[in-house]
Amino acid sequence: MSNPSGLKIVADADLYRISEIFADLGELQLVPGREITSAHTQDADALLVRSITEVNQELLKGSSIKFVGSATSGIDHIDLELLNTRGIHFKDAKGCNANAVVDYCFVVLGKLQLIKAERLRSLKIGILGYGAIGSLFAQKLNALGATVLINDPPLEQIQNVNGTNLRNLAHLKRLQTAM
């Protein structure tokens, strides 16, 4: 296949619609995410990964990568300091799954039989974390008439937001999720 742009992209083979989206942009090399090695990055310009690929010194040793993209909202698999030091541009998919997570939260409320409008309006619902997901969930709960209390200590420090001590919230049940 001809590559008039000269661009070489190494991508996790399991990224949704990766060939359809990127094949016309240059030479696209698809590799299973757990199998991407420094040999793949040697003459590549861009690297597209998921969280199963650690983007670190070992992977980028001797590479010509100029851009790393992660199709995830978390970035703990990316050595951002290394990318910054080497002048490699980075983008992630932060917030891409916010609607799906909020939908799941409403399913949980339904399972707890709290979703009926008259019941929802009488509840105080505490949200720990006011990022992409927490803020969207709060917006939708407010639209349904629920009283929403927010607690996000890092945000309080940055934006002077008044946090709520969720432990004193009468209607709060112990719901927990892995972080």
TINUMI-866802 format. One record per residue: residue in three letters; x, y, z of N, C-alpha, C, CB in turn. Coordinates in steps of 0.02 Angstrom, whole numbers, padded with zeros to 5 digits, always signed. Glycine has a CB too. Layout:
ALAXYZXYZXYZXYZ...
This chain:
MET+00042-00059+00000+00000+00000+00000+00044+00062+00000-00048+00000+00061SER+00026+00109-00039+00063+00172-00045+00050+00216+00016+00045+00209-00109ASN+00101+00254+00036+00095+00297+00094+00122+00366+00076+00133+00268+00155PRO+00082+00406+00039+00107+00471+00017+00122+00519+00074+00056+00503-00029SER+00089+00512+00131+00101+00558+00187+00167+00542+00222+00043+00555+00236GLY+00189+00479+00215+00250+00458+00250+00238+00446+00324+00303+00510+00242LEU+00177+00453+00348+00160+00445+00418+00152+00372+00435+00096+00484+00435LYS+00185+00350+00489+00177+00282+00513+00143+00284+00581+00246+00244+00517ILE+00089+00246+00587+00050+00243+00649+00050+00172+00675-00023+00268+00637VAL+00072+00163+00737+00067+00098+00770+00008+00102+00817+00134+00080+00808ALA-00038+00053+00812-00099+00056+00851-00117-00012+00879-00157+00083+00809ASP-00149-00009+00938-00177-00069+00968-00229-00097+00920-00207-00054+01040ALA-00222-00159+00902-00267-00190+00854-00339-00194+00879-00242-00259+00837ASP-00350-00189+00943-00417-00195+00971-00453-00128+00980-00414-00230+01037LEU-00424-00075+00956-00459-00010+00959-00517-00011+00909-00410+00049+00943TYR-00574+00010+00932-00636+00009+00892-00628+00051+00829-00695+00035+00934ARG-00642+00021+00772-00643+00054+00706-00575+00086+00689-00697+00107+00704ILE-00521+00061+00716-00455+00091+00706-00436+00093+00632-00402+00053+00745SER-00447+00038+00596-00429+00037+00524-00471+00086+00484-00437-00033+00496GLU-00535+00086+00498-00581+00130+00462-00563+00204+00471-00652+00118+00485ILE-00542+00221+00531-00528+00292+00547-00459+00314+00525-00536+00304+00621PHE-00408+00271+00534-00339+00293+00524-00303+00266+00462-00300+00275+00584ALA-00331+00218+00428-00295+00186+00373-00276+00235+00318-00338+00131+00344ASP-00317+00284+00305-00303+00332+00251-00253+00386+00270-00367+00364+00228LEU-00233+00388+00333-00188+00441+00356-00114+00423+00348-00201+00456+00429GLY-00100+00360+00334-00031+00339+00327-00027+00264+00333+00014+00373+00378GLU+00033+00240+00345+00043+00168+00355+00019+00150+00426+00118+00148+00344LEU-00028+00105+00430-00057+00085+00494-00034+00015+00512-00134+00089+00493GLN+00003+00009+00566+00026-00056+00590-00015-00074+00652+00103-00056+00606LEU-00056-00127+00646-00097-00149+00702-00062-00205+00740-00166-00173+00677VAL-00058-00196+00806-00024-00244+00849-00067-00253+00911+00049-00219+00868PRO-00076-00315+00934-00112-00324+00998-00078-00283+01052-00114-00399+01018GLY-00118-00248+01092-00093-00201+01142-00039-00227+01188-00148-00176+01182ARG-00046-00289+01210+00004-00319+01256+00068-00339+01220-00026-00380+01290GLU+00067-00336+01154+00125-00357+01115+00164-00298+01084+00104-00404+01061ILE+00142-00237+01095+00177-00179+01068+00243-00171+01105+00134-00113+01074THR+00298-00168+01068+00365-00162+01097+00402-00103+01066+00405-00227+01087SER+00461-00090+01092+00502-00036+01066+00520-00047+00993+00565-00028+01108ALA+00523-00109+00971+00537-00123+00900+00483-00093+00855+00543-00200+00888HIS+00421-00092+00879+00367-00063+00839+00370+00013+00836+00300-00084+00868THR+00399+00044+00887+00399+00118+00890+00461+00149+00858+00395+00140+00962GLN+00508+00110+00836+00571+00137+00811+00563+00187+00754+00614+00080+00787ASP+00523+00170+00705+00516+00216+00647+00444+00241+00641+00537+00180+00583ALA+00407+00240+00696+00338+00262+00695+00332+00335+00716+00294+00218+00741ASP+00281+00368+00691+00268+00438+00708+00216+00445+00763+00246+00476+00646ALA+00168+00399+00764+00113+00402+00812+00101+00334+00843+00049+00429+00779LEU+00079+00335+00906+00065+00275+00943-00005+00282+00974+00119+00261+00998LEU-00050+00235+00959-00118+00237+00985-00129+00175+01028-00170+00241+00927VAL-00145+00185+01091-00147+00129+01139-00211+00129+01181-00087+00132+01184ARG-00218+00075+01219-00268+00070+01272-00229+00062+01337-00318+00008+01260SER-00263+00052+01392-00230+00050+01457-00186-00011+01468-00281+00053+01512ILE-00190-00060+01425-00149-00120+01434-00077-00110+01408-00181-00179+01398THR-00064-00055+01374+00003-00041+01349+00036+00012+01392+00000-00018+01274GLU+00090-00006+01424+00128+00042+01465+00171+00085+01418+00173+00006+01519VAL+00158+00149+01417+00199+00194+01376+00250+00225+01422+00155+00250+01340ASN+00312+00200+01416+00366+00219+01462+00432+00221+01424+00370+00169+01522GLN+00485+00232+01462+00553+00237+01434+00570+00175+01393+00605+00247+01490GLU+00554+00117+01419+00570+00054+01384+00536+00051+01316+00550-00006+01427LEU+00472+00068+01314+00435+00064+01251+00459+00115+01200+00361+00073+01264LEU+00477+00174+01224+00495+00229+01178+00570+00236+01166+00469+00293+01205LYS+00610+00191+01194+00683+00195+01186+00702+00193+01112+00717+00136+01224GLY+00735+00247+01091+00758+00251+01022+00703+00264+00971+00794+00189+01003SER+00643+00280+00994+00587+00288+00946+00586+00358+00916+00520+00273+00982SER+00546+00363+00863+00536+00428+00831+00464+00452+00842+00551+00423+00755ILE+00431+00426+00892+00361+00444+00907+00355+00519+00921+00335+00403+00967LYS+00306+00550+00889+00292+00621+00900+00225+00633+00934+00295+00658+00833PHE+00182+00580+00933+00115+00585+00962+00096+00519+00993+00064+00607+00908VAL+00066+00522+01054+00037+00464+01086-00035+00481+01102+00077+00443+01151GLY-00080+00436+01082-00150+00443+01098-00173+00382+01137-00193+00452+01034SER-00213+00393+01188-00239+00338+01228-00315+00340+01225-00214+00342+01301ALA-00345+00284+01206-00418+00280+01201-00448+00261+01268-00439+00228+01147THR-00423+00294+01320-00446+00280+01388-00456+00347+01424-00396+00235+01426SER-00492+00343+01480-00500+00403+01520-00446+00407+01574-00570+00406+01552GLY-00419+00351+01593-00364+00350+01641-00297+00355+01606-00366+00286+01683ILE-00248+00381+01641-00182+00390+01609-00125+00361+01651-00169+00464+01596ASP-00142+00316+01697-00089+00288+01740-00041+00242+01702-00120+00251+01797HIS-00056+00226+01640-00011+00184+01599+00035+00227+01554-00053+00137+01555ILE+00030+00293+01563+00069+00339+01521+00119+00377+01565+00022+00390+01484ASP+00182+00378+01546+00232+00418+01580+00231+00488+01550+00304+00385+01574LEU+00188+00529+01579+00178+00597+01552+00241+00639+01557+00122+00632+01589GLU+00279+00630+01609+00342+00668+01617+00390+00652+01560+00374+00653+01686LEU+00395+00588+01544+00438+00567+01488+00414+00599+01422+00438+00490+01482LEU+00349+00595+01410+00323+00624+01348+00338+00699+01345+00248+00612+01341ASN+00327+00733+01400+00340+00805+01403+00414+00820+01391+00319+00833+01470THR+00457+00783+01423+00529+00792+01416+00551+00782+01343+00567+00744+01461ARG+00521+00734+01310+00540+00718+01241+00501+00758+01189+00531+00644+01228GLY+00456+00802+01211+00417+00843+01164+00366+00803+01125+00463+00877+01116ILE+00342+00748+01154+00293+00706+01121+00223+00730+01142+00303+00630+01140HIS+00181+00744+01094+00113+00767+01108+00071+00708+01133+00080+00798+01045PHE+00024+00723+01177-00018+00670+01206-00091+00692+01210+00007+00650+01276LYS-00136+00647+01195-00208+00657+01204-00238+00592+01230-00242+00679+01137ASP-00287+00600+01275-00324+00543+01300-00398+00552+01286-00311+00532+01376ALA-00438+00506+01308-00510+00508+01296-00548+00522+01361-00534+00442+01264LYS-00520+00566+01402-00551+00582+01466-00624+00602+01457-00512+00639+01500GLY-00666+00571+01496-00737+00586+01495-00776+00550+01441-00746+00659+01486CYS-00743+00510+01400-00777+00478+01344-00832+00429+01366-00727+00441+01301ASN-00826+00403+01425-00876+00355+01448-00923+00384+01501-00841+00294+01476ALA-00923+00449+01510-00962+00481+01563-01037+00465+01557-00952+00556+01562ASN-01065+00470+01498-01136+00455+01490-01152+00383+01508-01158+00470+01418ALA-01111+00337+01487-01123+00266+01503-01119+00254+01578-01071+00221+01467VAL-01072+00285+01613-01067+00277+01685-01127+00308+01720-01001+00308+01712VAL-01148+00366+01698-01207+00398+01728-01269+00355+01716-01218+00469+01699ASP-01275+00327+01656-01331+00281+01643-01329+00222+01692-01329+00255+01570TYR-01270+00196+01704-01262+00140+01752-01284+00162+01822-01189+00115+01753CYS-01267+00223+01842-01287+00248+01908-01363+00251+01914-01257+00318+01920PHE-01396+00270+01860-01469+00270+01861-01497+00199+01865-01497+00306+01799VAL-01464+00151+01834-01485+00081+01840-01480+00059+01913-01442+00035+01794VAL-01426+00078+01946-01417+00061+02016-01473+00093+02058-01348+00084+02042LEU-01488+00157+02046-01542+00190+02082-01608+00153+02070-01549+00264+02059GLY-01618+00129+02009-01678+00090+01994-01680+00025+02032-01682+00077+01919LYS-01624-00009+02035-01620-00072+02072-01634-00061+02146-01551-00105+02063LEU-01614-00003+02172-01626+00014+02242-01697+00043+02252-01573+00064+02267GLN-01734+00045+02198-01802+00071+02197-01805+00144+02219-01847+00029+02243LEU-01756+00183+02198-01753+00254+02214-01768+00298+02153-01685+00271+02242ILE-01781+00268+02097-01785+00306+02035-01854+00337+02023-01767+00261+01977LYS-01905+00315+02058-01971+00345+02048-01967+00420+02063-02025+00310+02094ALA-01998+00460+02020-01991+00533+02023-02009+00560+02092-02034+00566+01970GLU-02065+00537+02120-02085+00565+02185-02035+00546+02240-02156+00540+02204ARG-02006+00488+02236-01956+00466+02285-01891+00504+02274-01944+00390+02280LEU-01871+00513+02212-01809+00547+02195-01809+00619+02220-01797+00545+02119ARG-01865+00653+02213-01869+00723+02234-01863+00730+02310-01935+00753+02211SER-01875+00677+02347-01871+00681+02420-01802+00662+02447-01924+00637+02452LEU-01758+00641+02403-01693+00618+02425-01638+00670+02419-01672+00557+02384LYS-01590+00664+02463-01527+00700+02457-01477+00647+02433-01504+00734+02525ILE-01446+00661+02377-01399+00613+02349-01330+00645+02349-01420+00591+02276GLY-01284+00611+02381-01215+00636+02385-01173+00607+02329-01185+00619+02452ILE-01133+00650+02299-01087+00629+02246-01016+00646+02268-01104+00663+02178LEU-00975+00595+02271-00905+00604+02288-00866+00609+02223-00878+00546+02334GLY-00841+00669+02208-00805+00680+02145-00849+00718+02096-00782+00614+02114TYR-00825+00774+02071-00864+00817+02028-00828+00829+01962-00879+00884+02062GLY-00801+00774+01935-00768+00778+01870-00819+00768+01815-00712+00726+01865ALA-00797+00737+01760-00840+00727+01702-00902+00686+01721-00801+00692+01646ILE-00893+00634+01759-00949+00591+01776-00992+00621+01832-00924+00522+01797GLY-00960+00642+01886-00998+00670+01943-01039+00730+01924-00951+00688+01998SER-01010+00775+01884-01047+00835+01865-01105+00819+01819-01000+00885+01831LEU-01096+00771+01773-01151+00752+01728-01207+00717+01767-01125+00705+01672PHE-01189+00674+01814-01238+00640+01856-01277+00692+01897-01204+00588+01903ALA-01241+00740+01927-01274+00792+01966-01322+00833+01922-01221+00839+01997GLN-01301+00850+01863-01344+00888+01817-01409+00851+01803-01306+00902+01750LYS-01404+00786+01789-01464+00746+01773-01508+00736+01835-01444+00678+01744LEU-01477+00725+01893-01515+00718+01955-01552+00783+01971-01470+00698+02013ASN-01518+00840+01964-01550+00905+01975-01610+00915+01929-01499+00962+01966ALA-01602+00895+01866-01656+00903+01818-01717+00861+01838-01633+00882+01748LEU-01706+00807+01875-01760+00764+01898-01787+00785+01967-01737+00692+01902GLY-01759+00839+01994-01784+00865+02057-01750+00841+02120-01854+00851+02062ALA-01698+00801+02114-01663+00777+02173-01620+00832+02203-01620+00715+02156THR-01608+00828+02267-01560+00872+02300-01492+00838+02296-01580+00888+02375VAL-01444+00872+02267-01377+00843+02256-01326+00879+02298-01358+00846+02181LEU-01288+00841+02335-01234+00867+02376-01168+00842+02348-01242+00847+02451ILE-01120+00886+02341-01057+00870+02309-01000+00871+02360-01042+00920+02252ASN-00955+00823+02354-00894+00824+02393-00836+00807+02346-00897+00773+02452ASP-00791+00854+02338-00733+00844+02295-00676+00886+02323-00748+00863+02220PRO-00639+00859+02372-00586+00899+02405-00535+00930+02357-00549+00856+02453PRO-00509+00895+02306-00462+00929+02261-00494+00988+02224-00435+00879+02210LEU-00556+00981+02204-00591+01035+02169-00603+01093+02216-00657+01010+02140GLU-00617+01078+02279-00627+01131+02329-00565+01175+02334-00645+01101+02398GLN-00507+01144+02331-00444+01182+02337-00432+01225+02275-00386+01134+02347ILE-00451+01199+02217-00437+01235+02155-00489+01288+02141-00434+01186+02096GLN-00553+01271+02149-00607+01316+02128-00647+01345+02186-00654+01279+02082ASN-00624+01335+02247-00658+01362+02305-00731+01339+02308-00654+01438+02305VAL-00743+01275+02293-00810+01246+02296-00823+01224+02368-00817+01186+02247ASN-00883+01237+02393-00901+01215+02460-00919+01142+02457-00960+01257+02488GLY-00880+01101+02493-00893+01029+02496-00943+01013+02549-00828+00991+02507THR-00971+00955+02545-01020+00931+02594-00991+00869+02627-01089+00916+02560ASN-00998+00864+02693-00977+00804+02728-01031+00751+02715-00968+00817+02805LEU-01016+00704+02671-01066+00655+02650-01082+00605+02705-01042+00619+02588ARG-01039+00598+02756-01053+00551+02810-01116+00569+02849-00993+00547+02858ASN-01133+00633+02850-01192+00655+02887-01255+00657+02844-01179+00723+02917LEU-01251+00630+02786-01307+00631+02739-01355+00573+02756-01282+00626+02666ALA-01415+00589+02777-01463+00539+02802-01482+00487+02750-01525+00573+02826HIS-01491+00506+02687-01515+00459+02637-01460+00419+02603-01555+00496+02586LEU-01398+00436+02617-01343+00403+02583-01333+00333+02608-01279+00444+02591LYS-01335+00286+02563-01319+00217+02578-01247+00206+02557-01368+00167+02542ARG-01216+00154+02579-01147+00143+02561-01143+00110+02493-01111+00100+02614LEU-01128+00150+02444-01117+00126+02376-01043+00137+02362-01163+00162+02323GLN-01011+00087+02334-00939+00093+02324-00921+00069+02255-00902+00053+02377THR-00872+00100+02227-00848+00080+02161-00772+00078+02162-00874+00128+02106ALA-00745+00035+02121-00671+00032+02116-00646+00094+02081-00648-00032+02078MET-00590+00121+02104-00562+00181+02073-00503+00161+02030-00541+00233+02126
